[in-house]
Amino acid sequence: MAISKELLAILACPLCKEELKLTQDGNGLKCVKCHRVYPIQDDVPVMLVDKATIEEP
């Protein structure tokens, strides 16, 4: 099961409060501002800053 559009619309980066986009591989949510990628494990986004990785823009 993928992340629903409704859930994606209300989620925001916990650090900078900006919009998140699904990564190309569908395994994470990437912040449009700070470029942190929050992993998705068992169809549940892990929205913890210390679990996120930073990806180049």
Secondary structure, 3 states (H helix, E strand, C coil): CCCCHHHHHHCECCCCCCEEEECCCCCEEEECCCCEEEEEECCEECCCHHHCEECCC
